[in-house]
Amino acid sequence: MTKRERVHASIARRGMDAIPWQFDLTSAVIAKLKAYWGVEEVRAKLEDHVLFVNWSRPDDVPQPANPDFVRDELGSVWRKSARDYAVGDWGELVEHPLKEPSLKGYTFPDGARPGRWDHAPELRGGNPNLFAVAGGYGLFESGWGLCGFENYLGYIAGEPDFIEELSEGLVEFSCAVTRQLAGLGCDAIRFGDDWGFQDHLMIRPEQWRRIFKKHYAKIYGAARDIGLVVAIHSCGNITEILPDLIDIGVQVVHPLQPEAMDVERCRREYGKHLTFWGGLGSQSTLPRGTPDEVRREVNGRLEQFRGGGYILAPAGAAPAETPAANIAAIVEVALAQLG
């Protein structure tokens, strides 16, 4: 069974020879693993099952004079360097184009313009046995990137007409980008929108349902229409809206955070319809446990999800303080499934 076949089998909950696995790692942990294993190419040692295919920004998007900054296609400007290498290799928003709750003077980019996925066939062709996951444009994070985070939350509370207009524009853009993936060989698309704090949603569940659910249904529907598995990424505790995600066509939820969500409850109540991706404690066991404790957690997850509906992975990028031996322990137990 190839890695690609193994992931599909787990999502479909049909016969498979092992639970598939995948790694999100900070650059600091990758550097540790290079030294630990004495190799330059860490991914080969990890035996990762997933190939990520991200869109390319059009060349004609005007870039800031400051080389440390980058402007995305929607017009938001981000710091390229990581904000915090300890917990993830991402930048931060430094400028947003919408200064007021109005789209006056703003034009959404053309989601149907060619070129974003020109590299996808070559990636697919060079990695035929991996499960290819495209990166999708979401709604919540794109929205606050355009408005600024605090402003956006304020607009959700006090400017419903603007949020509706903004969301409709983002949905049209996202769906057009997604439709261009038709026939390019990707298996799935993962839409990234962090809705959760550690213990609850950032907005009330009823707000999420009233404001966003219908829009996400269109975004996910565009992906399902061209045969893609629909995955979402949201850190934090999003248990309250898992039934809603099932309703609108989500098949895979990433990351399953044991520090934020009840893993067994998620499996028991929603595992018939959702595949959970994650489950290894990136805030607990991985950075602070011993290799033996990591092995116990990995074995526990494999037993818990032995029927499928699971992709074994750190629950978010393994932070910088994670010992290389702990990542190696995950690989050891994962490979042991194959005998």
N, C-alpha and C positions, 0 to 999 in steps of 0.2 A: 504494500500500500504506500503510495507517495504521500508526502506531507500535505499536498493540496487535497488529495482524496481523504486524508485523515481529518482535516478540518471540516470539510463538507459532511463527512460521516458523523462527526460529533454534533454539528448543528442539526442534522437530520435525525439524530439519535438512532442510527442504524449500526450494524456490525462494524467494529473497527478493532485494530490490533493494539491501539494505545490512545490515551488522551493526548491531544496535540498541545504544544507549548509555544510560548513567545516571550521575548524580553524587551522591556523598555528600560534603558540604562542611561544614567547621566554620563557625561563625558569623563567625569572624574572616575567613575567605576570602570568604564571601558579602559582607561589608562591603567588602573590597578590590574585588570584581567590580562592585559598585554604582558605586564611584568610577571604575573602569577603563572601564566601558561607559557611564557617565553615565545609568544607569537605576535605578529603584527595584525593579522586578520582574526579578530575575536569572533565575528559572526559565524565563521565556519565551525568553531569549537562549540558554540551554543546550539547548533543544529536547529535554529529558529525555523518555524513553519510559515511565517508571514512575510510577504514582500509588500512594502508600502510604496504606493505610486502617488506622488503629490503633483498638484498642478504647477505649471510654470507661469510666472507673472509675465504679461505682455511686455515686450521691450520698450514700448512707447509710454509707459507710465512714468511721468517725470519724477526724478529722485531728488531728495534734499542735497544741499551742498555738503552738509556734514556727513562724512563717510561712515560714521557710526550709526546713522539712521537709515531706515528703508521705508518707502511709501508703498502700501499694498494697493491692489487694484481698486478698492473701494475709496481710497483716498486717505486712509488713516496712516499715521507715521509712527513707527515702532523703533525702539532701540534694538539694534541687532545683537549686541552682546547680552549674555544671560544676566538676568536680574539677580538670580541666586543659584549658583552652580550646585549648592548643597541639595536642593530639592527639585531641580529641573532646569533644563537648558533652554529657557525661553526669555524673550526680551520683555519690554514694557511699553505701554502706550505713552507717547510723548506729545502727540497732536491729533486732534479729531476735527473733521471738516464741518460738522454740524454744530454750530455754536448756540443755536436756539432750536426749540421744538418746531422746526419747519423744514420742508424740503425745497423751499424757494431758492432757486439758483443752483440746486444740486441735481446732477444727472447720474443715474445708475449706469455702470459699465454694461456693455453688451455681453451677456452671458453666452451668446451663441457664436461669438467671434472665434475663428479657428486658431489653433496653435497651442492651447493650454496642455493638451494631452499628446502632442506629437511624439514624445519620448516613450509613451506607454507601450506601443507594440514591441519596441526593442527590449524594454525591461521584461515584458512578458515572455518574449522569445528566448531571452537569456536565462530565464528562471522558470521553466515550464512546470516544475514540480512543486512550486511554492504557491500558497494561497495569497493571491494578489488583492490588496485592499487599497482602493483609491481614497484620497482625502476629499471630503465634501464640505461645501459652504453651509454653515448652520444659520441660525437666526438670532439667538440671544447674544452671543459673543460678537457677531458682526454688528449687531445693533449698538452695543455699548462701545465698540471700537469706533463707530461713527459719531457717537454723542459724548463719550466719556462715561465711565462706569457709574459714578454717583448721579450724574445728570440723567442717565438712562433709567435708573431705578426710580428717580423722581418723576420722570415722564410716564412710566408705567402706572404710577399712583395718580398723577394729576393731568396727564395729557393723552387720554385714550385715543382720540381721533388721530393724533400724530403717530402714535405707536402703531395704529392699524395701517396707516398709509405707508409708514416706513417698513413694516413687516411685509406688506403686499409687494413692495419693490424688491425686497431681499428675497422673497420666495420666487419671484419671476427670474431673478438673476441666478439663484441657486439651481433651480430646475433646469434652466438652459445650460448651465455648466455641466450638470449631471448627465443630461441627454447626450452630450458629445462623447460619453464613454461607451455608447452602444457599439458593440462589435470589436472592442479593443482588447478583449480577453481578461478583463478584471473579474474577480469573483464577488467582490463586496465593495461597499463604500461605507466609510465611517465619518459621521458628522460629529464635530466637536463643539459642545456647548456645556460649559460647567454651570449647572443649575443649583448645586448643593453646597451648603455649609457642612460642617462635620456631623451635625445632628438633625438638620432639617433643610428644606428647600430655601433658596434665597428669597423667593416670593411665596405667598400662600398658595397651596395646591389649587384652590378654586380660581385664583387669579391666573395661574398657569393654564388651567383648562379653558377658561373664558377667553383669554387673550391669545394664547399660542397654539393650542392643540390643533385647531383647524388648519393653521398654516403649516405646522410640522407634517400633518397628514398629506398635504400636497407635496412637500419636499421629499418625504419618504416614498410617496406613491410614484413620483417620477423615476426613482431608482428601481423600485419593484417592477415598473412597467418595462424596463429594459433588462430584466433578469438578474439584477444585482441583489445579493444579500444585504440587508440594511442593518448597520451597526451604529450605535451612538456611543460617544464618550462623554461622561459627566462625572467629575470627582464629587465626593460628598455623599450624603444620604438622600437618595431620590426614591426611596421605597414607596412613598405615598403616590407616586405617579407611574409606577411600573404597570398597573392595569391599563392606564391610558396609553402607554407606549405600545403595549400589546394590541390595543384597539386600532392604532394607526399604523401598524405594520412593521414595528421594530422586531428584529429577530435576535440581535446580539447586543448585550449591555456591557460596557467597559468603563472604568475598572470596577470590579466587585471588591470594595474596600472592607476588610474584616473589622477595621477600627471604627467604621462609620455605619455599616449595614450588617444585619444579622444574616450570615451566610446560609445557615441551615433554613431559616425562614424563607429566604429568597429562593432557594432550591425547591423547598417543599411546596410553596404556594404559587410560584411563577415559573419553575423550571420546566414545566410541560411545554411552555410557549416561548421561553427566552433561553438563549445560551448565555452563560455568564463567563466573562473573560477577565481574569485577574485572580483574586482570592488569597494571594500571599502578602503578608503584612509589610508594606513598605514603610510604615510608621512604627513598626514594632519588631517583628521577628527578623526581618532581613537586616536592618542596621544594627540591632542590639542583641540578637540571639547568637547562639553557637551554631556551627555546622550541623550538629546532631539535632538541635531544635528546629533548624530549617528543614532537615530531612523529615522529621516527624510531621511538620506542618504540610509539607508537600505530599507525603503519603496519606495524610488525613484528607486532603482535598481530592486526591485521586480516588480514594475509597468512597468519599461522599458523592462524587459525580461519576461513579463507575459506569453508569448507563449512558453517559454522553451529556450533551448540552453544556459543555464546558471547554474552555481554553485555559490551560494552566499558565499563569503569568504573575509577575509582581503587580500589585494593585497601584499602578502608577510607576513612574521611573524610580528605580532603586536609588536612594539618595547617596550622596558622596561618601558618607561614613560607612556604607555597607562593605564589609570585608569581602575580598575576592573569593575566599573559601566558601562563603555562604552562597554566592552565585554558582560556584562550581558544584556545590551540594545539590542545588536544584537540577542542574544538568545531569548529574550522576543518577538521581532517582528517576528523572524523566526517561533517560535512555534505558534504564533497567527494565522499563515496561516491555521493551522490545526483545528482551532475553539475551 
